């Protein structure tokens, strides 16, 4: 059973930066695409970014150019660096592991991920 734990959330002013981490344990990490999603109050969980096993990265248009995703397979950890934060980035951020080994099918869909972390709150004040 894969266990994912996010950390690094908090309160920041608009224009500021935060770095989220997602540590994985209990399962294979290096061969899986890892994704980040976020959910604001009253809204559906939406795709933010994903990184393949070979570190190819994919971003939602809303965060492109501001967020950077990386991974350290030796530490079983992915990192989401968030810069130039905006109030509309306020949400609970979740990391997740793709269902399929060495696949990246439908990486923007929540249904493509089996294992999820508990979430980390990010609040951006104006």
N, C-alpha and C positions, 0 to 999 in steps of 0.2 A: 504494500500500500504506500503510495507516494504521499509525502507530507510536505506542503509548501507553506512557508511562513514569510509574510511581507513585513518590512520595517522601513522606517525613515520618513513616515508621513508627519504632518504637523501643520502649524499655522504660519503663513508667510504673507507678506505684503505683495501686492501686484508688482510685477517686474522682477520679483525675487526668484530664487532657485531652491529646489529640493532634489535629493536623490533617494529613490526607493530601491530597496533590495528585496530579492526573493530567494530564499534559501530552500533548497530541495533536499529531502532525505527519504530513505526507504525505498528507493527505486532507481532505475536507470535515468540519467539526466542528459548525458552528452549527445545522444542520438535523437533527441526530441526537440521539435520546435516549441518555444515558450512564448506565451502571449500575455499581454496586459490589457485589461479591460477596466472600465470605470462606470460607476453608477451614481448619479446625482439623485437627490430626493424626488420621488414622483416620476422618475424617468427610467427607461429600460437600460440595462447594462450594455455599454457600447464598446466596440473595439478601439484600442488606442495604438498598440504597436505589437510587433512580433519579431522574433529572431530565430532563424533556423539553426540547426546543429552546426552549420558551417559559417555562422554569423552573418548571413544575409539578413538585412533588416527591412521591415515594412512598417509604414506609418499611416495613420489616419490623416486626412488632409488638415484637420483642425489642429494637429500638433506638429506637423511636418516643419522642420527648420528650427523647432524649439525644443523638442524632446530627442534624446539619443538613447538607444537601447544597446546594451553590450552584455556579454556573458563570459564567465570564467568557469570553464568545465572542470578545472582542477578543484574548484571550491564549490561546485554544484550550485552556482549562484548567478542570477541575472540582475542587471542594474538598469534602472530607468532614470536617467538624468533629465530633469525638467527645468528648463530655463525660461525666462521671460513669461513667468506664470501670469495668468489672467483670472479674474473672478469666476469666469465660466469653466475653469479647470477644476473648480471645487467639486469633489466627489469622493466616494470610497473607491480606492484602486485595488484591483485584484490581479494576481498573477495566476497563470494556469498552464498546464502541460497538455500539448496536443495528444489526441488519442492514438496516433499512428507513428511508429518508429520510422525515421528517415522519410517522412512525408510532410507536406505543408498544404494539403488540400483544404480549401475553404478556411483559411486561417483567420478570416474576419468574423467567422460565425462562432457563437458561443457553443453551439452543438458539436463543434470539432474538438472540444476540450473535455477531458474526463476528470481531471484533478484540479482543484481550486484551493487557493489560500483563503484565509479568513478575512482578508481585506485590510487596508490601511487608509485612514482618513487624511485627505489633503484639503485644507481650507485656505483659500486665497482671498485676502481682504482688499477692498478697493481703497 
